[in-house]
């Protein structure tokens, strides 16, 4: 078999409502410069430098299409690679659209997909890339990899992943079978999780073959797959955009990838990542990642 192509899939459809009024419906946080001179979307794409991969596929709401196109153009990454959602249907359908598009572009083999959120901060990008390389053999072998963040405090705002036995893999790679996904805990429970050393924060980042994801989606949520296949079968190419059939996609149920697939599949593994990760989901987390004045204040930035 030819070497598998790797397609980064960047999910940029979030509303960013938790950072209102800085983040707004028409201009959510993934399109803002919250840290550094690049927007969060641009930083996510530049984080892939050093990873051998195809041009990224970006999934966004139709009303944000020109913002995304311009930000990709500024990075010279605009290549007819923006999938437009008529409305948000959560992550399971979004990833299904990307998987169907990836298989269409690489029919000769089952391509890999590195699924990322556009609005996360990762301080140690070398550690991020090392975790991706560590995960590759497992995804190549048909596992569905989720990246678990090594916790440094008992955070109650994240879901957790409890690791199981070590998953067999190549030498110098480390992954664990997923024993359990758990919802956001209270403080006492989170403290116990961190003390045990058996739990990771659920990052919402994944690596798997497009076909394997679609196989598991067909097994557990065939209704979602059916709607997405219908939506992709009537794609309307529009400049740099992939415009799916609106009626078919609006009929798709809303569901997260965790609920639809990852919590049900027998082939989920977790790869640890210790890279200074944050989903910047609150004003306090934005303060933590920002540069401060001597008085502890954060000055706003602009993206010109």
C-alpha positions, 0 to 999 in steps of 0.5 A, spaced: 500 500 500 502 507 498 504 511 504 498 514 507 496 521 506 495 525 512 489 531 512 489 536 517 482 537 519 481 544 522 474 545 525 472 552 525 465 552 526 465 554 534 461 560 536 466 562 542 460 565 546 464 564 553 468 570 551 463 575 549 463 580 548 470 580 545 468 573 541 461 575 537 457 570 533 459 574 526 467 574 529 468 568 534 474 567 538 478 562 532 478 568 528 481 573 533 489 574 535 488 572 542 496 570 543 501 573 538 500 576 531 496 571 528 489 569 529 487 562 533 486 559 526 492 561 523 496 559 529 493 552 529 495 551 521 502 554 522 503 549 528 503 543 522 509 546 520 514 540 520 508 535 520 508 532 513 501 533 511 497 535 505 493 542 505 489 543 511 481 542 510 477 547 514 470 546 516 466 553 518 459 556 518 457 559 511 457 566 514 464 565 516 467 563 509 470 569 507 474 570 514 476 563 513 478 564 506 482 571 507 486 568 513 488 562 509 490 566 503 495 570 508 498 564 509 498 561 502 494 555 504 488 557 500 486 551 495 479 549 495 479 546 501 474 550 506 467 546 507 461 550 509 456 548 514 449 551 512 448 550 520 452 547 526 451 540 527 456 538 532 463 535 531 461 528 529 457 530 522 463 535 521 468 530 521 464 525 517 464 531 511 471 531 512 472 524 512 468 523 505 472 529 502 479 526 504 477 519 501 474 523 495 481 526 494 485 520 495 481 514 493 487 510 492 488 509 499 485 510 506 488 517 508 489 519 515 486 525 518 488 529 524 482 533 527 484 539 530 480 545 533 481 552 531 481 555 537 486 552 542 492 554 544 498 549 545 505 553 548 510 547 546 509 546 539 515 541 539 511 536 544 505 537 540 508 534 533 512 529 537 505 526 540 502 526 533 508 522 530 507 518 536 500 517 534 501 515 527 503 508 527 496 506 531 492 510 526 495 507 521 494 500 524 486 502 524 486 505 531 482 511 533 487 516 537 484 521 541 490 526 544 489 526 552 492 532 555 497 531 561 493 535 567 497 539 571 491 541 576 484 539 578 481 542 572 473 542 573 472 545 566 474 539 562 472 532 561 477 527 562 479 520 559 481 514 564 487 510 561 487 503 561 492 498 559 498 499 554 496 499 547 501 494 543 505 499 538 511 500 535 518 501 539 518 508 542 511 509 542 506 510 547 499 509 547 493 506 552 487 503 551 481 508 553 478 505 559 472 511 560 470 518 558 468 521 564 464 528 564 466 534 567 467 533 574 467 536 581 473 539 584 474 533 589 473 528 583 478 532 579 483 532 585 482 524 585 483 524 578 489 528 577 492 524 584 491 517 580 495 519 574 491 515 570 486 520 567 488 526 562 484 532 560 479 530 553 483 535 548 478 534 542 484 532 538 484 526 534 488 522 529 485 516 525 484 513 518 478 517 514 475 510 512 475 507 519 472 513 522 466 512 517 466 505 518 465 506 526 460 511 524 456 507 520 456 502 526 454 506 531 450 512 528 448 510 521 443 516 521 449 521 521 453 518 516 447 517 511 445 524 512 452 526 510 453 522 504 447 525 501 450 532 503 456 530 500 453 527 494 450 534 491 456 538 493 456 545 489 463 547 488 464 555 489 471 558 488 475 555 494 469 553 498 466 546 498 458 547 499 454 541 501 447 540 500 443 544 505 437 540 505 440 534 506 445 536 512 440 540 515 436 533 516 443 530 520 442 529 527 447 533 532 452 529 535 459 530 538 464 525 536 465 523 543 458 520 544 457 518 536 464 514 536 469 515 541 465 512 547 463 506 543 468 504 539 473 498 541 479 501 538 480 507 541 486 509 544 489 515 548 496 518 546 498 523 552 500 530 550 504 534 555 504 541 551 501 547 555 494 546 552 488 550 553 482 551 550 481 558 552 474 557 554 474 562 559 476 569 561 481 566 566 484 562 561 485 567 556 488 571 562 493 565 563 495 565 556 496 572 555 502 577 557 501 581 563 503 588 565 506 589 572 500 590 575 497 584 572 493 587 567 492 584 560 492 589 554 488 588 548 491 586 541 489 588 534 489 584 528 490 589 522 
